[in-house]
Amino acid sequence: MIKFIGILAISTLALAACNVTHPVAVVGPSDTVFRGTATATFFEGGWFQASNGKTSCSGRYAPSPEVKQVTFTVRCTNGLTGIGTATFENPRAGGGEILMRDGTRWRFIVGQNALLV
């Protein structure tokens, strides 16, 4: 029993330390491209950050193996904020849209397809 508890504790610590990072592209007005990464952890959920060299935007989301769609808030260093919705095709790829408070709609791409933008 003690051996099982030790293995369980080590497994839990290993999972807690697992971060999975994927490329992200966010396409804003006038086809302005923000590039960055999205990181997901087993216990903490996920977050993304992307920059176009002048402005950085970031957000947090709660990925789940059972839910393929997430909603998240976005904050940018230039003061813009918005709400995004992304659908994950699989744990490594997905995309969606961010509706910024100023009414603009931005595309959100996670995974290898983000590298093609």
Secondary structure, DSSP 8 states (H G I E B T S, - for coil): -HHHHHHHHHHHHHHHT-EEEEEEEEE-GGG-EEEEEEEEETTTEEEEEEE-SS-EEEEEE---SS-SEEEEEEEETTS-EEEEEEEEEETTEEEEEEEETTS-EEEEEESGGGGG-
